Amino acid sequence: MMPVYDYKCENCGKFEIKQRITEDPLKTCPTCGGKVERLIGKNIGIVFKGSGFYTTDSRMNKDRAKQINQERQKDNQALLDGDVKSYVEQAEKTDLKIKEA
């Protein structure tokens, strides 16, 4: 989806045109060839989709990450203790907890 820019032609008045963000602003009117000026847009509709836009989202994400990190630390401790069986059991429990959440 390309953005729509507002322009003002010295002869024709205001008009809109779709342009890529990387394109240079128009200098001449596509209708009459007159000089144009790009206007600063107003009333831009912004849609926030997904999580992370509200304070409760970031708090929940941080709490969730902290919980997962604590579970993984248990996994690592079992491995450091040289207890492979406990490590496997703990890692399976951690994976199950992560899937359930």
JOGIFEN-V292840 format. One record per run of one state. SS is the DSSP state (alpha for helix, beta for strand, coil for the rest). FROM is the first residue (numbers start at 1). LEN is the number of residues. If there is no record, write none. Layout:
SS;FROM;LEN  SS;FROM;LEN
This chain:
coil;1;2  beta;3;7  coil;10;3  beta;13;7  coil;20;8  beta;28;1  coil;29;6  beta;35;4  coil;39;16  alpha;55;26  coil;81;3  alpha;84;17  coil;101;1
